[in-house]
Amino acid sequence: MPDLSVMVKPASSLCNLRCRYCFYHDVAAKREAYGFGFMDERTARILVKKTLAFADGHSVYFAFQGGEPTLAGLGFFKSFVAAVNEFNDKNCTIFYSLQTNGTLLNEEWCAFLKENDFLVGLSLDGNQDGNRYRVDREGNYSFPKAVRAADLMSEYGVQFNILSVVTGWLADHIEDQYDFLVSKGYKYIQYIPCLRPFGDRSDNPMYLTPQQYARFLVVAFNRYVRDYIKGDYTSVRGFDNWVQMAKGNRPEQCGFSGHCSHQFVIEANGNVYPCDFYCMDEYRLGNVNLMSMEAMANGPRAEEFLRDSLYVPEKCKHCNFYGLCRAGGCRRQRESEDYCSSYKIFFSTCLPLFRVFTK
């Protein structure tokens, strides 16, 4: 059995921001119930106990996301870690991560995150202009609070990386936005293309055109290579994965393999889904309060979800770049926009630069 990935949503879709591109808002709006409130201690203990039993001694990755997971309160996280320590009788290696907007982090939070070796993903799209879509209910930018959170985590020695959403605007200004993150000393960056809501084909500057995405990839990759050559390497997760694939290694990031894998996303009421992008009623695998993890992992809905992700379009089967592109990677990104032309421009332009890493 491979290592087990479990994403927990302790505050469901609740959030103290109103980011204009929030994909989970769109996902939750398509369910019968938009949100499930806060996860109670009973559900948390059940999911911990069942997860560790199913892992059977293998490594377990507990990732906390939302909405904004820190709304559940520090007490929830302390109880969760205590439950893991209580039920981990098979000595699974445990990894914790937290994806947050950073606005609620303080000294007490950072001390806890450091003590329990959490890897934190901080949502930050660049400088203040780059964070134009990350606003609170009154329309104020979250940027100052996010930067303060980064400074505080650095002070406490908390491991963190930056998660940036690539909008159309950011792609047009990637030089300044990439350089800002690097100038702040942020050494680990992950870029994800802004997702359109399901079925939305509107003309909105938030969403990337294939031309904009191609430009983003080429410009950002050249900066990534430049810094590596200078001896001032900054990890960009997507580029790191493509470099490893060019070396003949397997990608570590979900989506780069071109098909889905077994994952569990557990909502606040215990509902379980196969992917963060598909936490909708038609994809629900069951409820952790009522079913075993094994039954949900091997059930017909899970098998159908995995099987559907294996489809490869005919145009991709004979493409020179299929070995790296994998038909556009993540299934949800393919459903949002066809970036085939973007990847062709990127790989045809930048593939020679991969030799810098594969010598």
C-alpha positions in Angstrom: 0.0 0.0 0.0 1.4 3.5 -0.9 1.6 6.4 1.6 -1.8 7.8 2.5 -2.9 11.3 1.7 -5.8 12.8 3.8 -7.0 16.3 3.4 -9.1 17.7 6.3 -11.4 20.6 6.1 -12.0 21.5 9.7 -13.9 24.7 8.9 -15.5 23.5 5.7 -16.0 26.3 3.2 -16.0 29.0 5.9 -13.5 31.8 5.2 -12.7 35.3 6.5 -11.7 36.4 3.0 -13.6 36.8 -0.2 -11.0 36.0 -2.9 -12.6 36.6 -6.2 -11.2 33.5 -7.8 -11.9 31.0 -4.9 -12.4 27.6 -6.5 -13.9 26.1 -3.3 -16.6 28.7 -3.3 -17.7 27.4 -6.7 -17.4 23.7 -5.6 -19.4 24.3 -2.4 -22.1 26.2 -4.2 -22.8 23.2 -6.4 -23.6 21.0 -3.4 -26.9 20.6 -1.7 -25.2 22.0 1.4 -22.8 24.9 0.8 -21.0 24.3 4.1 -20.8 21.9 7.0 -19.7 24.2 9.8 -16.8 23.2 12.1 -15.6 19.6 12.5 -16.4 18.4 16.0 -14.0 16.4 18.2 -15.9 13.1 17.8 -15.6 13.2 14.0 -11.9 14.3 14.1 -11.1 11.4 16.4 -12.9 8.9 14.3 -11.2 10.0 11.1 -7.8 9.8 12.8 -8.4 6.4 14.2 -9.7 5.0 10.9 -7.0 6.6 8.9 -4.2 5.2 11.0 -5.8 1.8 11.0 -6.1 1.9 7.2 -2.5 3.1 6.8 -1.3 0.0 8.6 2.1 1.4 9.5 2.7 3.4 6.2 3.3 7.1 6.2 0.3 9.4 6.5 0.1 13.0 5.2 -2.6 15.1 7.0 -3.2 18.3 5.0 -5.5 20.9 6.4 -7.3 23.2 4.0 -10.6 25.1 3.7 -12.1 27.6 3.3 -9.8 28.9 5.9 -8.8 26.0 8.2 -7.4 28.2 11.0 -11.0 29.4 11.7 -11.5 26.1 13.5 -9.2 27.5 16.2 -5.8 26.4 17.6 -7.6 24.1 20.1 -8.9 21.9 17.3 -5.4 21.4 15.9 -3.9 20.6 19.3 -6.7 18.0 19.9 -6.1 16.6 16.4 -2.4 16.1 17.0 -3.1 14.6 20.4 -5.5 12.1 18.8 -2.8 11.1 16.2 -0.3 10.5 19.0 -2.9 8.5 20.9 -4.0 6.2 18.1 -0.7 5.8 16.2 0.0 2.4 17.7 1.5 1.1 14.4 4.1 3.9 14.3 3.1 5.5 11.1 5.3 8.3 10.0 3.1 11.4 10.2 3.4 14.6 8.1 1.3 17.7 8.7 0.6 20.6 6.3 -1.6 23.6 6.5 -2.8 25.8 3.6 -3.8 29.2 4.9 -4.3 32.8 4.0 -2.2 33.7 7.0 -4.4 36.4 8.4 -5.0 34.7 11.7 -1.5 33.5 12.4 0.1 34.8 15.6 2.9 33.9 17.9 1.0 31.1 19.6 0.0 29.6 16.2 3.6 29.7 15.0 5.0 28.1 18.2 2.5 25.2 17.7 3.3 24.8 14.0 7.1 24.7 14.7 6.7 22.3 17.6 4.7 19.9 15.5 6.7 20.3 12.3 3.9 21.6 10.1 4.7 22.6 6.5 2.6 25.7 5.8 1.4 26.8 2.4 0.8 30.6 2.5 -1.5 32.0 -0.2 0.3 35.0 -1.7 0.2 36.0 -5.3 3.1 38.5 -5.4 3.2 42.1 -4.3 0.2 44.2 -3.3 -0.8 44.7 -7.0 -0.5 41.0 -7.6 -2.9 40.3 -4.7 -5.7 42.4 -6.2 -8.1 39.5 -6.1 -7.3 38.5 -2.5 -9.6 40.7 -0.5 -11.8 40.6 2.7 -15.5 41.3 3.0 -14.9 45.0 2.8 -12.7 44.8 -0.3 -9.4 45.4 1.6 -6.3 43.6 0.4 -5.1 40.7 2.6 -1.5 41.4 1.4 -0.2 43.1 4.6 -1.4 40.4 6.9 0.0 37.6 4.7 3.4 39.2 4.6 3.3 39.7 8.3 2.5 36.0 8.7 5.5 35.1 6.5 7.8 37.2 8.7 6.4 35.7 11.8 6.9 32.1 10.5 10.4 32.9 9.5 11.0 34.3 13.0 9.8 31.0 14.6 11.5 28.8 12.1 8.3 27.4 10.6 8.7 25.7 7.2 6.5 27.4 4.7 6.1 27.8 0.9 4.2 30.3 -1.2 1.1 29.3 -3.2 0.3 31.7 -6.0 -2.7 31.6 -8.2 -1.8 32.6 -11.8 -4.5 34.9 -13.1 -4.5 36.6 -16.5 -3.2 39.8 -14.8 -0.4 38.0 -13.0 0.7 36.2 -16.2 1.0 39.6 -17.9 3.1 40.9 -15.0 5.0 37.8 -14.0 8.4 39.5 -14.1 7.6 41.9 -11.3 5.5 39.3 -9.3 8.2 36.6 -9.5 11.0 39.0 -8.7 9.0 40.3 -5.6 8.7 36.8 -4.1 12.3 36.0 -4.7 13.4 39.4 -3.3 11.5 38.5 -0.1 13.6 35.4 0.3 10.7 33.0 -0.3 12.6 29.9 -1.5 9.6 27.6 -2.2 6.9 28.7 -4.6 4.0 26.8 -6.2 2.0 28.4 -9.0 -1.5 27.1 -10.0 -3.5 28.4 -12.9 -6.7 30.2 -11.9 -9.6 27.8 -12.5 -12.8 28.8 -14.2 -16.0 27.7 -12.3 -17.5 24.6 -13.8 -19.0 25.5 -17.2 -18.0 29.1 -17.1 -16.7 30.4 -20.5 -17.1 34.1 -19.7 -14.5 36.7 -20.8 -12.9 37.6 -17.5 -9.4 39.0 -17.0 -8.9 36.7 -14.0 -8.8 33.6 -16.2 -5.8 32.8 -18.3 -5.9 32.6 -22.1 -3.6 30.0 -23.6 -1.4 32.8 -24.9 -1.1 34.3 -21.4 -0.3 30.9 -19.8 2.4 30.3 -22.4 4.0 33.6 -21.7 3.9 33.0 -17.9 5.6 29.5 -18.3 8.3 30.8 -20.6 9.1 33.9 -18.6 9.0 32.3 -15.2 11.0 29.3 -16.3 13.7 31.5 -17.7 14.0 33.3 -14.3 14.0 29.9 -12.5 16.9 28.7 -14.7 18.7 32.1 -14.3 18.6 31.9 -10.5 19.7 28.3 -10.5 22.8 29.1 -12.7 23.6 32.1 -10.4 23.6 29.7 -7.4 20.5 31.3 -5.9 18.0 28.6 -6.6 14.4 29.0 -5.8 12.2 25.9 -5.9 9.1 26.3 -8.2 7.2 23.1 -7.6 5.8 22.7 -11.1 9.1 23.3 -12.8 10.8 21.0 -10.3 8.4 18.2 -11.3 9.1 18.7 -15.0 12.8 18.7 -14.4 12.5 15.4 -12.5 10.4 13.9 -15.2 13.0 15.0 -17.9 15.5 13.1 -15.8 13.3 10.0 -16.0 11.9 10.2 -12.5 8.3 10.2 -11.4 6.6 13.4 -10.5 5.7 14.0 -6.9 2.9 16.5 -7.4 -0.7 15.4 -7.9 -1.7 16.1 -11.5 1.6 15.9 -13.2 1.2 12.1 -13.8 -1.8 12.9 -16.0 -4.3 10.8 -13.9 -5.8 10.9 -10.5 -4.6 8.8 -7.5 -6.2 7.6 -4.3 -6.8 10.5 -2.0 -9.3 11.3 0.7 -10.8 14.8 1.3 -12.8 14.9 4.5 -15.3 17.7 5.0 -16.2 19.0 8.5 -19.2 16.7 8.8 -17.2 13.6 7.9 -18.2 13.4 4.2 -15.4 12.0 2.1 -14.5 12.9 -1.5 -11.8 11.8 -3.9 -10.3 15.2 -4.7 -10.4 18.8 -3.4 -11.6 20.0 -6.8 -14.6 17.5 -6.7 -16.1 17.8 -3.3 -19.6 17.7 -4.7 -22.5 15.4 -4.0 -22.1 13.2 -7.1 -18.5 12.4 -6.1 -19.1 11.7 -2.4 -17.5 8.4 -1.4 -19.3 8.1 1.9 -18.9 9.4 5.5 -16.0 8.6 7.8 -18.4 8.3 10.7 -20.3 5.5 9.0 -17.9 3.7 6.7 -14.3 2.3 6.8 -11.6 4.0 4.7 -11.0 0.7 2.9 -14.7 0.5 1.8 -14.6 4.1 0.5 -11.3 3.6 -1.3 -12.4 0.5 -3.0 -16.0 1.5 -3.7 -17.5 2.0 -7.1 -17.5 5.8 -7.0 -13.8 5.9 -6.2 -13.0 3.4 -8.9 -15.1 5.3 -11.5 -13.3 8.6 -10.5 -9.9 7.1 -11.0 -10.9 5.3 -14.3 -12.4 8.5 -15.8 -9.1 10.3 -15.2 -7.2 7.8 -17.4 -8.6 9.1 -20.7 -6.0 10.5 -23.1 -7.2 12.5 -26.2 -6.0 11.2 -29.5 -4.1 14.4 -30.3 -1.9 13.8 -27.2 -1.0 10.2 -27.9 1.4 11.1 -30.7 2.6 14.4 -29.4 6.4 14.8 -28.9 5.8 16.5 -25.5 3.3 13.9 -24.1 6.0 12.4 -21.8 6.2 15.7 -19.9 2.8 17.3 -20.5 0.7 14.1 -19.8 -2.3 15.5 -21.7 -2.3 18.7 -19.8 -1.7 17.2 -16.4 -4.4 17.8 -13.8 -7.9 16.6 -14.9 -9.6 19.7 -13.3 -7.2 22.1 -15.1 -8.0 20.4 -18.4 -11.7 20.9 -17.7 -11.1 24.6 -17.0 -9.1 25.4 -20.1 -7.3 23.6 -23.0 -3.7 24.7 -22.6 -2.4 22.4 -25.3 -1.0 25.3 -27.3 0.6 26.8 -24.1 2.5 23.6 -23.3 3.7 23.3 -26.9 5.1 26.8 -26.9 6.6 26.3 -23.5 8.3 23.0 -24.2 9.5 23.9 -27.7 11.0 27.1 -26.4 12.4 26.0 -23.0 13.2 22.3 -23.4 16.9 23.1 -24.3 17.2 24.8 -21.0 16.3 21.6 -19.2 19.9 20.4 -20.0 21.1 22.8 -17.2 19.5 20.4 -14.7 20.0 17.1 -16.5 23.8 17.2 -17.1 
